Each structure stands twice: as structure tokens, then as C-alpha cells.
Amino acid sequence: MGTRLAPDRLARTLIYAGIAGFVWFFFVQPSPFGSTLCVNALVGAGTVQYTSPRPFVVPLYVLLLALLILSQFLLEFFSPGGGHPGAALLGAAMGLGLPYLSYRIRGKP
């Protein structure tokens, strides 16, 4: 059970799922909400690296995630219906929260 809940594998899976979801929601079944959710989930999952015993935060990804969320809020503010801040926040919360939850459940090595 330990390998199934490994935070680095979960983060990698979320990144792959975000890429596949973006391709689906952008090309196959166009949905701005879905593509925003997937992009923020994959960037959020890549923000914290769990390859060492202690998690490492990548500052460039933190800046990129903040800019993605801010851009959605600005799009919603300046053109109502143009941005999806809920999808951005939900995707970022999933990408950051699920691997961290797995890290906390497994305990520190």
C-alpha cells in the first residue's frame, strides 16, 4: 500500500492527467472551465517535489501558479464570464493538496 500512495507518484499522475485533460478539454470537447482546471492542477502538482525525505517547493512554479490564478480573477473582473477563478482555485488546490495529503498520511520517512 505504501507505493500506491507515494506522493511523488501521485503528483506525477496528476501531471499526466492534467496534460491529458487539457488536450481533451481544449481539442476534443472544448471547455474553458475544464482546461483551466487541468492546467492549474498540473502546475500545482509540479510545484512541490517529493523526491527527497523533505518536500521541496519550486519557486518558479509558485510564481507561475500565482500568475495563472491571478489572470483568471482579472479576466473575470474585466470581462464577466471570461475567466474561471473557481476552476483555477480548485485545480490548484487539487494539485497541491492531494500529494501533500498523501505525504502527511504516509508519515515522514
C-alpha positions as CSV (number, residue, x, y, z in Angstrom):
1,M,0.0,0.0,0.0
2,G,2.9,2.3,0.6
3,T,3.9,2.6,-3.1
4,R,0.3,3.3,-4.2
5,L,0.1,6.4,-2.0
6,A,3.6,7.7,-2.7
7,P,3.3,11.5,-3.0
8,D,5.8,11.7,-5.9
9,R,3.9,9.1,-7.9
10,L,0.6,10.8,-7.1
11,A,2.0,14.2,-8.2
12,R,3.3,12.7,-11.4
13,T,0.0,11.0,-12.1
14,L,-1.8,14.3,-11.6
15,I,0.6,16.0,-14.0
16,Y,-0.1,13.4,-16.7
17,A,-3.9,13.6,-16.0
18,G,-3.7,17.4,-16.3
19,I,-2.0,17.1,-19.7
20,A,-4.5,14.5,-21.0
21,G,-7.4,16.6,-19.6
22,F,-6.1,19.8,-21.2
23,V,-5.9,18.0,-24.6
24,W,-9.4,16.6,-24.1
25,F,-11.0,19.9,-22.9
26,F,-9.1,22.0,-25.5
27,F,-9.3,20.0,-28.7
28,V,-11.9,17.2,-28.3
29,Q,-14.6,18.6,-26.1
30,P,-13.9,22.4,-25.8
31,S,-14.5,23.7,-22.3
32,P,-12.7,26.7,-20.8
33,F,-13.6,25.6,-17.3
34,G,-12.1,22.1,-17.8
35,S,-8.9,23.3,-19.5
36,T,-8.4,25.9,-16.7
37,L,-8.9,23.2,-14.1
38,C,-6.5,20.8,-15.8
39,V,-3.7,23.4,-16.3
40,N,-3.8,24.6,-12.7
41,A,-3.9,21.0,-11.4
42,L,-0.8,20.1,-13.4
43,V,1.1,23.2,-12.4
44,G,0.0,22.8,-8.8
45,A,1.2,19.2,-8.7
46,G,4.6,20.1,-10.1
47,T,5.0,23.0,-7.5
48,V,6.2,20.7,-4.7
49,Q,8.7,18.0,-5.3
50,Y,8.6,14.9,-3.0
51,T,11.7,13.1,-4.3
52,S,13.7,13.7,-1.1
53,P,12.6,13.0,2.5
54,R,11.6,16.6,2.9
55,P,9.3,18.3,0.3
56,F,11.0,21.0,-1.9
57,V,9.0,23.9,-3.2
58,V,9.9,25.1,-6.7
59,P,9.8,28.9,-6.6
60,L,9.3,29.3,-10.4
61,Y,6.2,27.1,-10.3
62,V,4.8,29.0,-7.3
63,L,5.1,32.2,-9.3
64,L,3.5,30.6,-12.4
65,L,0.6,29.2,-10.4
66,A,0.0,32.6,-8.8
67,L,0.0,34.3,-12.2
68,L,-2.4,31.7,-13.6
69,I,-4.8,32.2,-10.7
70,L,-4.5,36.0,-10.8
71,S,-5.1,36.0,-14.6
72,Q,-8.4,34.1,-14.1
73,F,-9.5,36.6,-11.5
74,L,-8.6,39.6,-13.7
75,L,-10.4,38.0,-16.7
76,E,-13.5,37.5,-14.6
77,F,-13.3,41.1,-13.2
78,F,-12.8,42.8,-16.6
79,S,-15.0,40.6,-18.7
80,P,-17.6,38.8,-16.7
81,G,-17.9,35.2,-17.9
82,G,-14.4,35.4,-19.5
83,G,-12.4,33.9,-16.6
84,H,-12.9,30.9,-14.4
85,P,-11.4,31.7,-11.0
86,G,-13.2,28.8,-9.3
87,A,-11.7,26.3,-11.7
88,A,-8.2,27.9,-11.2
89,L,-8.5,27.6,-7.4
90,L,-10.0,24.1,-7.5
91,G,-7.3,22.8,-9.8
92,A,-4.5,24.4,-7.7
93,A,-6.0,23.0,-4.5
94,M,-6.1,19.5,-6.0
95,G,-2.6,19.7,-7.5
96,L,-1.1,21.0,-4.2
97,G,-3.4,19.3,-1.7
98,L,-3.6,15.7,-2.9
99,P,0.1,14.9,-2.9
100,Y,0.6,16.8,0.4
101,L,-2.2,14.8,1.9
102,S,-0.5,11.6,0.8
103,Y,2.8,12.8,2.2
104,R,1.1,13.5,5.6
105,I,-0.7,10.2,5.6
106,R,2.4,8.1,4.8
107,G,4.4,9.9,7.5
108,K,7.9,11.2,7.3
109,P,10.5,8.6,6.2
